[in-house]
Amino acid sequence: MTVQLRCDGVPWEDFASALNHHLADLTKRSMLPESKLRDMKVVVRRHILGNPELDPDPKKNRDFNFFFIREVDLVQQTVYQYVLMHTESDAAHDLLKIAQRFRIDLKGKGVETLFRIDPIHGLIVGSSIEAVSRFGTKERPGCFITLVCSRDPGHPLIALQDYVDREDRHRYQEVFQKYNHLLPAKPSIFKRVFGHPESTSSLAGWSYRLISDIVHTLSAHYQMHPQTISIIYENVSESELEHCLLDRKYSTFQTTGTSKFFTSTEELLQ
């Protein structure tokens, strides 16, 4: 039987050590195959003032969550990939600066992305910064920004202008162009009906090396200290775990439903 395997809260040092062994000799299969990777969550910690080192006082540090999501659309028979960056709303300005720079760094790693501009909340869901609605938006305890792995403004997760109130469309276009440096587009009728698999993502799946490189960049250039990584694998068999170096105490199997880090983005706003 093949099932989903979820590894929660693996210390980054443990993951990095296992990954180094894996990359040194791929024949030993020290990690599960990358083809099994679906979603990942990396928790990093940063001083609230952006200082290089964390403060001994936990209240002076803040966690940022980076979700790497691979989502299957059964209707259009394609896969969407996106990176969702989440933190507390009082750090929304910092999150915005980090996201803008992070997008450039992803491009340097060969990953093209576009910001998802929400039809109401705008760039930062959960914050009033760069909102689209003329009525403004309510500040929530948490907030997030989403980068969709595509350069196609007609991508189904990006082409949302039809969902914007007519009175807010100029503002939507303004925010979209400001951060994506191109005009919003509408998905074609062909995409809506039949999907468009070849243009939905700018990369084919996640890789261990990409995630490792991203975390190294966050540590070296963003003063972010990696804490833990959580991973959701799919179609995993018991025999594939025999040589995996990750401690089994962090792992649980799921044979029904779809394992997710959050069932709704509303959870991230609490």
N, C-alpha and C positions, 0 to 999 in steps of 0.2 A: 504494500500500500504506500502511495506517495502522499505526503502531507506538507503543511506549512510548518516551518520552524521559526520561532521567534526568540531572539537573544536580546534581553533587556538589560541596560545599564552596565555593559561590559567596560571596565576601566580602560581608558585609552591606551595606557602603557601595555596592558595585556594584549589588546588587539594589535598594537604596533609591533610587539615582539613576535606574535604569531604570524603576522603578515610578512615580516622580514624573513622568517624561516621559510615561508611559502614561496616568496619571490626568489630566494636563493636556490631552491631546487623544486621546481613545479611538479616533478614526478612523485614527490612524497605526499602531495595532496594535503598539505597542512591546513588548508582552508577549503571550504565548500566551493564548488565551481561558480565562477562569476555568472554563468548563465542562470543560476538559481536565485541571484540577487533580485529583490523587488524594491523594497523601501529601506531607507536608513535614516537614522536620527543621530546627529552629533551635537552634544552639549558642550559649549565652550563658555569660559568665564572671563570677564573683563573688569578691570577697575573702572568705577563709575566716571572717573576723570580721564580715563584713557592712559593711565600710567603704565609703564612697561611691566611692573610687578603687581601681583595681587596684594591686597591689604590683609593683614591678620584679622581685621574686623570684617566679618562676612557681610555686614550691612553696607560696606563701601565697595562691594563687588556686585556684579550683575551677570546673570546667565543669559545667553543667547542660544536659541535652538535652531539648528539647520536641518530641515527635513528634505530628503532627496526621495521624491515620489515617482513611481512608475505605475501609471493607471491605465487599465485596459478599458476601451470603449467597445462593448460587444455589438452595439448597434452599427457603428461605422467600421467595426473590425480593424481597429488600429490601436496604437499605444501612445499615450501622452506622457511626457516627462517634464517635471518641473521642480524647482527648488523653492521651498517656502521658508522664509526667515522670520523668526518669532521672538518677541521679548516683551517686557513691560512697557506700557504706553508712555510712561514718563521718560522713556529713552527713545521715543519715536524719531526725534531729530538725529540721534546717533545712528539709529537703524537705517534711516534714509541715506546718510553719508556712506555708511558701510555697504549698503546694497548697490549704490551707484559705482563704487570702486570695485566691489565684488564682481559685478557684471563685466567690467573691463578685464579683470583677472581671469574669469571664466573664458572669455574670448581668446585670451592668450594661451589657454589650455585646449583650444579647439572647440569650445562649447559656445555656440551662438545662442543668445537669449533675447527675449523681449519682456518688458514689464507688463503684467496684467493690471489693467486699470479698471477697477470695479465701477459699474454703472452708477453707484450711489456714493460709496466711500472713497473712490478715487484710488490713489497709489497705495496708501497705507490703511488697510482695513483695521478699524478699532481706534483710529486717530482722526482728528479734524484737519490735520495737515494735508494739503493738496486734495481736499475733498471735491467731488463733482457736484453733488446736490446743492442747489441754491439755498436750501434750508440748513445746510451744514450737517454734520454728523455728530453723534454722541460719543464722547470719549469713553472707552472701555478700559478695564484694567490691563488687558493684553492687546497686542497689535501685531500685524504681520504684513510682509511684502512678498509677492510671488513673482518669480522669474520663470517664464515658460521656455523650455528648450526648443526654440524655433526662431527663424528670422522671417517667417511668413505672417504678415499682419492679418491675414485671413484665417489664421489658425482658430479652431473652434473655441479655445480657451482665451483667446485674445480679442477676436472680432465681436465685441459686445455692444457696439454702438446702437444697435436696434433695441437694446434693452434700456437705453438712457431716455429720460423724459425729454421731450422736444425742447423745452426751455433750458435744459442743461447741456445740450449737445455741443454748443460752442465751447463751453468749459471743458467738456470731456475731450474734445479734439485738442484743445490747448494743452491739457495735462499729458495726453498721449504723445503729442509731438515733442513736448518739452523733454520727456524722459526716454522716449524710444527713437527720437530723431527721424521720425517718418509719420505720415498721416495714417489714421486708422482706416481699416478696410472692412468690407463685408465678406463673409464666407460665400463662395459661389454656390449656386443651386446644386452643382455636381457634388461639391464637398458636403453640403447639407444632407443630400440624399444618399450618396454612395460612399462618402468619406474620401480621404486623400492620404493614404498611409505614407507615401513617399515624402511628404512634406510636413508631417506632423511633428517630427523631432529632429534636432540637429545632431543627435548622437544615438547610437544603438545600444541601449542599456547602460547601467552603471558599471564601473570597474573598481577594484580595490586600489589600484595605483592612482586613479583619478581622485578618489576620496582622500587617500593619504596625501597627495599633492595639495589638495584644497586645504586640508587641516594644517599642513606645514605652512602654507601661505597665510592662513588666518593667524597662526602663531607668530610668524616672522614679521608680518607687516601690519597686523591689526591689533597687536597686543592682546590676543585672545588665547587663553590657556585651555587646551582640550581636556575635558573631564571624562566623558563616557561616550560610547557609541552603542546604539541599538540597531538591530538588523532583522528584517523579515525576509526569510527565504521561502521559496515555493517549490513544490514538487521534489521534496527531499525524502530520500529513503534512509532507513536506519543504517544500512551498510555504509552509506556515504559519510557517516559521522565517526567511523572507526579511527581515522587518522587526524581528524580535526583537532587543532591545538586549543581552541577556545573552550574554557571551562564549562562543562555541562550544567553547572549550577545556575547559570544565567539563562538557560534554554528551556523552552516549553514547546510541545507539539500541539498543533491544532488541526483537527480532521474535518471540522464543519465550519461553514461560513468563510468570511474573508477577514484575516487579521489585519488590523490597521492601528496606527499610532493615535489617530483621532477619527471618530465617526462623522463629525461635523466640524467645520471651522469655527462654529460658535464656541466650541470647547476652548479654543485658543484665545478667545476674547475675555474669558472669565478671570 
